[in-house]
Amino acid sequence: TPLAALEWADVPGDVSAEDMWLVANVDAARARLRFDANEQNSNAPSTTLRFRLWDQATLQPSGRAAYDGADNKNSEFSAGTLTILLDYSTSNDAPFLVVLDRKTFTHHEADVTPQSLTFPGGAFAIRDHEDNDLTGMVVELALDGADLAPGDDQLTVSTPGLDPALSVQICPNSTDPACDADKLLVVVSGTAPAAAYEKLLLEHLVYNNTNHQSPSSKDRVLRVYSLADSSVNPQDFEFGRIKMVVTNSPPKISIKSSSGATGNGGTGSVPTRVAVAGKATLLFGDWVSGTDVDSLLDAVVSIDGGALAAAQGADELACGVVSSSCDASQGWRMTLTSLSMADLVENLRRTTYTFRPGSYTGTRNVTLVIADRGQGLD
C-alpha cells in the first residue's frame, strides 16, 4: 500500500523513555512510523528517534506503557535501545498560489467604467512553507491564445486599504526593470506578510477596456508568477478570467441640417440641393459624417424614382474617389464596398450628382444605407 494512501496519527507529544508509545497497538498489521520535518524550524537540523523492543506479552489497550529501568528482569521491554539520528538540511521553498475557485468576470464592450475584480473570500490563498514575509510578485493579464492589442486593455490596482509596505508598478507604463513592454503587468514589491499580497489579488485589481468598438472577444486570463520571499517560484498560476461580451453596434451616419442631424432612421429637415442641368453638384459635401467603426463597411446611395429617371438618362451619380470600392455604373444607384468609416465619409463627401438636360424632371429623394461588411444592404 502506498504510504500516501494510509491513515496516519500523530505520536503523542509527551512520549518519553519512561512513558512509551506502543506502535503495534495502533495498527499491528501496519506498524509504521513516518517522520516529517518541521518546515518552519530552521534551527533544528537533526532529530533523534529511540526505540525499545516489545515482546507483546501483555496487551496495553491504551497504547501506552510505563518502563521501570531499575528492574528489567521480568519486563516485556528490552533494556537496550535502538537510536536513529535523522539529519536534514534546511531550505527555503518558494511560495505558491493555491487556487480553489477560479472566478470568471463578465465585461461588456460598451462598459466605460473600470471594473473592480473582487474575488470571493477563500477563492485562493498564497502558501509559504516557511511562513516568511514575501518580497514580490507579478500579476499578468493576457489574451487566451493571442497577443494583446496595444492600449485596448488596462489592469491597475486600487490603493485605498492596500498595505503601505507594498509598492506597485504598472507595465508597460513604467521604467521598472521588471516591466516587459509586450505584456500587461502589475509588478508588486515590498516586504509584507503573504496575507497582504493575497488581499491585493482578492480585492484591489481593477480592469478596464478602452476599445468600445471592436475589442477581441477572447478571454482575458489573469495569472500570478514570480511569487518570492528569498526564493522565487517561476511558475505561473491562473487565478481568474474576464469574458468580453462583444456586440456589433450598427454604424452611425449623420446628415447635418438646420433642424439637427438625422441618422440611423432619424428624421429631420435636410437641406435641399438644387441641381442645374448638365452641371455636377456635390450630393452630400460636408453635411455627412460618421462614427462608431466596428469593421469595414458597405454603403448604397440611391435616388428615389431612379428607375424611371434612368430610362430617360436623367440621373448620373459619380464616385467621389475612383477605385474598385465604388461602382456608379447604374447612374441612379451607387455602391461602396469594404471601406473604413473615414474612407466612406470621404467618398460620400465627394460624390456628385448630374441631371441631364431635357430628361425627366421633378424632385428626387436620396437614400443612403450603411451596413457592416457582409451584413447585407437590402
N, C-alpha and C positions, 0 to 999 in steps of 0.2 A: 504494500500500500504506500503510495507517495506520502511523504511527510506532510505536505500541504493539505492533504485530504483528511488527516487525523484531527481529532479534537484534543486541544491542549489545555491544561490547567496550570495556573501559577503555583510554584512551590511556596509554601507559607513563609512569610518573611522572618519569622522568629525561629527557624530551624537552626540547631546548633549541634556541637559534638555530643552534648549530653541529652538533647531532646531531638531525636532523629525523625526523619520523614521516611516512611516505608514505601518505596517506589512501587513494588509489586502489588501492594494493596490498592493502588489507584487503578491499575489495569494489568492484571497478572499476565494476560496474553500479549500485551504490547507495552512492556515496561521500558519506556524510553525517557531520556532527558534531552531537552533541546536548550541550547544556550543562545540568547540574543543579547548582543552587546548594547549597552545604553548609548544611543546615538548622541545624546546631549552631554555625556560625561567624558569630556576630553582629558580629564586629569587622572583617569584610572586605566592605564594601558594594559593591565593584566588582571585576571581573576582566578581564584583557586577553588576547585571543586574537590571535596574529600568524601570518600566512601568507606563504609564498613560492610562486610558481608553478613548476610542474614540467612539462617537455615529454615526460616518459616516454621519452627517447631510449634509456635502458637500463632493464632491469627489475631491481629490487632485491628478491631473494627474501625477504630478512629483513624487509622493510617499513621499514628504516631507511636513512638516507643521511647522509653527512658533508658539510658545506658549508665550503669554504675561502673566506672573504670577501676574501682578498688577491689571488686570481687567479680572476676570474669570466668570463674571455673565452670559455672553452670549456665552461663549466658548463651543465648542463641545468636549473639553477635560476635564477630571477630574482634580480638584485641588489637590487631594491627589495622592500619587504614591504607587506602589507596588514594593518592593525591594526584590530581590533574591540574596542571598550570595552563591556563588559556591566555595566551598573549595575542593582542590585536592592535593593529595600527589605527591611529585616528586619521580621519579625512573629512573634508568639508564637501558634502554632497550639494549639488546645485539645487536651488529652489525650483518648484514646478507648479503648474496650474492644474487643479482637479476640476473638470467641468461636469456638472451634474444636470444642468438644464440649459441647453444651447438655444437661447431665445432668438426668434426671428421678428424683426420690426418691419412695419409697412410704411413706406414713404411714397407719396403721390407726386407725380411730375410737376403739378401746378403748385405744390406747397412752397410758400415763400418764407415761412417761419422756421428757423432752425429747430431740430427735433432732439429733445433730451433722450438719451438712450439709457433708461433706468431699468436695471435688471432686478428680478425678484430676489429677496434675501436668500442666501444659500444656493444661488444658481451655480456658483463656482467658488473655489477657495484656493488661495496660494498656500502651498505647503513647503516647509523647510525643515528637514530632519534635525538640524542643529538649533533651530529656533533662533537663528541670528537675525539682526536687522538686515533689511535689504538695502541695496545701494542704487538700483536702477532697473528699468525695463523699457521695452519698445512696444508700442501698440501700432499695428498697421491696418489700414483699410485698403482692400484690393478688390478688383472685379474678379468674379469667378470665371477663370479661363480666358481672360482678356486683359489688356492694358487699360489703365485709367486714362480718360481724356483729360488733358491738362486744364485745370481750372473748373471742371464740372462739379467735383465733389470737395467737401470740406469736412475735416474732423478736428474738433477743438475740445478744450477742457474748460468747464465752468469752475471758477476759483472759489466762490463762497462755500465755506465749510471744508475746503481742501486743507490737508495737513501742511502747515507752513514750512515744514522741512523739505517738501517736495518742490522741485524745480521742473518746469515743463517747457519744452521746445517743440514748436510745430514745424514740420517739414512739408514741402521744401522751403518754406518761408523762414529759413533760419540759417545762420552761419555755423551752427554746431557741427563739429566734425562727424558726428554720428548720422547726420542727415544725408539722405540719398535723394538727389533731385528727381529721380524717376519714380519715387514712391511717395505715398501719402502717409506720413508717420507722426506719431506723438512720442517724443523721446523724454522719458521721465528719469530724473536723477535725484539723489538726496538720501541720506541715511535715516531710515524710518522703519518702524515695525511692518511686518507683512500685512497687517490689518489696514494700514494706511494706504498701501498700494492696492490692496483688494477693494477698498472703498472707492478709490478713484475709478476703477473699472466698473464697479456696480452702479455708481451714482453720478459721475461727473463728465462722462463723454457726451459730446454734442455733435450731431451730424446735420449737414446742410447740403442741398443740391442747388446749384446755381444755373443749371441748364433746364429751363422750364419748357423748352420746345422739342428737343429730340435727345434726351439722355439715353444712355444704354439701359436696356431692360434686364441686363444680367444682375444677379445678386451681388451686393457688396458684402465682402467677407471681413469679419473682424478677427484679428489674430494678435496674440501677445508672444513676444520672444525676448531673448537676452535678459531673462529674469536673473538677477545677480545679487549675491551677498559678496563674499570674497571669491566665489566661484560662479561662473556664468553657465547657464543652461542654454545651449544654442538652438534647442528645439523650439518650434512654434506651436502654439496651442490655439485652435479655433474656438472662440467662446461666444460668437453671435453672428447674425446675418441681418442685412437690410434688404428687403424685397422692394424693388422700384416698380410702382404701378404706372405704366406709360399709357397715355391716352393720345389719340390722334386728333388734336384740335384742328378744326377747319381753318383754312387760310382766310384772312380778313382783307377785304378790299374796300377802299373808301373813295367816294367822289365828292369833292368839295362843292359846296353850293351856298347860296345866300341864306338858306334856312337850315344850314347844318349839313354835316356829311351824311351820306347814305351808303350803306354797305351790308353785305350778307343778308339780303332780303329786306333791308330797311327802305323807308320811303322818304322822299324829300323833294323840294323844288330844285331840280337840277338845271343849271343854265342851258340855254339852247344855242346850238351852233347854227349859223346861217351859212348855207353852202351856196357859193357863187358858181354858176355853171362853168364847167371847164377848169375851175381853179381848185388845186389841192388844199384841203383845210385840215388842220390838226383836229383829230376827233376828241382826244382827252386832254392833251397838253399836261400842265401841272395840276389839273383837277384831280388826277388819280394818284393814290398812294396805297401801300400795302404793308402789313405787319404779320408777325407770328409765323415764321418759316418753320414748317415741320419737315419738309423734304422738297424734292423737285416738284414743280407744278406744271399743270396743263391749263390752258385757257381757250375760250372761244368767244370771239366778238361777232355778233350777227346783227343784221338790220331787219327790223320787222317789215314784212311785205317785200322782202328782198327777192323772193322767187319771181314775183311779177316784175319787179324792177330789173332783175337780171335778164328777163326775157326781152326787155326793151333796151338792154345795155345801159341802164341808167346809172347804176351804182358801182363804185370801184373802191375797195379798201386796199391800202398798200402797207406792207410791213414797215415798221419803224426802223428795224435793223435787219438787213438782208442776211438770212442764214437759213440753214436746214431746219432750224427750230420753228420757223414761221412759214405758213402756207396761206396765201391770199388768192389762190388761183380761181376761186369761185366768184370773186368780185364782191358779193354781198356778205360773204362769210369768211372769217379768217381764224385759223387755228394756230396756237402757240403750244409747243411741247417741250417738256424736260428743262424748264428754266427755274432758276432760283427766283425768289420774290424780287430781289433787287433787279435782276435782268428782265423779269417780266414787266415790272413797272416801267423800266426804261424803254422797253419795246412799245408798251401802250402809250407812253407819252409822245412817242414819235410816230405813231400810227396816223395815217392821213386818210381822208375820205374825199372822193371826187364825184360830182354829179355831172353827167354828160348832157350837153345842150340838146333840146328837142326831144328829150325822153320823158318817161313817166315822172310826173311831179307830185308833190304832196309831202306831208310830214313823215319822217322816219323815226321809229323808236329803236334805240340802240341797246342791245342786251349784252352784258359781259358776265360770263360764268367762269369761275376758277375752281379747280379741284386738285387735291394731292395727286401726284403722278400715279397713273394706273387705276384711279378710283372711278373713272368714267365721267362724262360731261353731258349725258343725256338729260 
